[in-house]
């Protein structure tokens, strides 16, 4: 057990130092010692994600949520892996699990809204981004997402209202919106 803890600790240190290959190797050894260690599998997923091996990262995070079904961070990282893989419905499902665990997790609503936007379901994107906004006021990226959602859904008045709010927060992001629309 001591060796397992040392490997996990070494893996996290390597992640902190951005030495992702060393981190991956430490977590691989930890997982081989204890395949049902949620922490070892979680670290493995982080290292794989940092190496842009998203398919493998998703497998590691799936393992985490099988071991610990109430792992908010496991479901969130699984969702992010699916976003990187452009598996939008799977991302929605993973982040929905985060919301079941923690209904006030604004980022989960934001990510679901993003995924619905990629699926061009603008009403759902708006619904989830509005919920995120109610939980996390002051987020410029969220205002940008809402402006795009409303404009794509054909609600120009609300879209430009979001643009004005965005402009107050971050003029550079507001300029980006103008370049697109």
CORLINTA-V713810 format. One record per backbone hydrogen bond with DSSP energy under -0.5 kcal/mol. NH is the residue of the N-H (numbers start at 0). CO is the residue of the C=O. If there is no record, write none. Layout:
nh co
NH CO
NH CO
This chain:
nh co
4 0
5 1
6 2
7 3
8 4
9 5
10 6
11 7
12 8
13 9
14 10
15 11
16 12
17 14
18 13
19 17
22 18
23 19
24 20
25 21
26 22
27 23
28 24
29 25
30 26
31 27
32 28
33 29
36 33
37 35
40 36
41 37
42 38
43 39
44 40
45 41
46 42
47 43
48 44
49 45
50 46
51 48
52 47
53 51
56 52
57 53
58 54
59 55
60 56
61 57
62 58
63 59
64 60
65 61
66 62
67 63
70 67
71 69
74 70
75 71
76 72
77 73
78 74
79 75
80 76
81 77
82 78
83 79
84 80
85 82
86 81
87 85
90 86
91 87
92 88
93 89
94 90
95 91
96 92
97 93
98 94
99 95
100 96
101 97
104 101
105 103
107 104
108 104
109 105
110 106
111 107
112 108
113 109
114 110
115 111
116 112
117 113
118 114
119 116
120 115
121 119
124 120
125 121
126 122
127 123
128 124
129 125
130 126
131 127
132 128
133 129
134 130
134 131
135 131
138 135
139 137
142 138
143 139
144 140
145 141
146 142
147 143
148 144
149 145
150 146
151 147
152 148
153 150
154 149
155 153
158 154
159 155
160 156
161 157
162 158
163 159
164 160
165 161
166 162
167 163
168 164
168 165
169 165
173 169
174 170
175 171
176 172
177 173
178 174
179 175
180 176
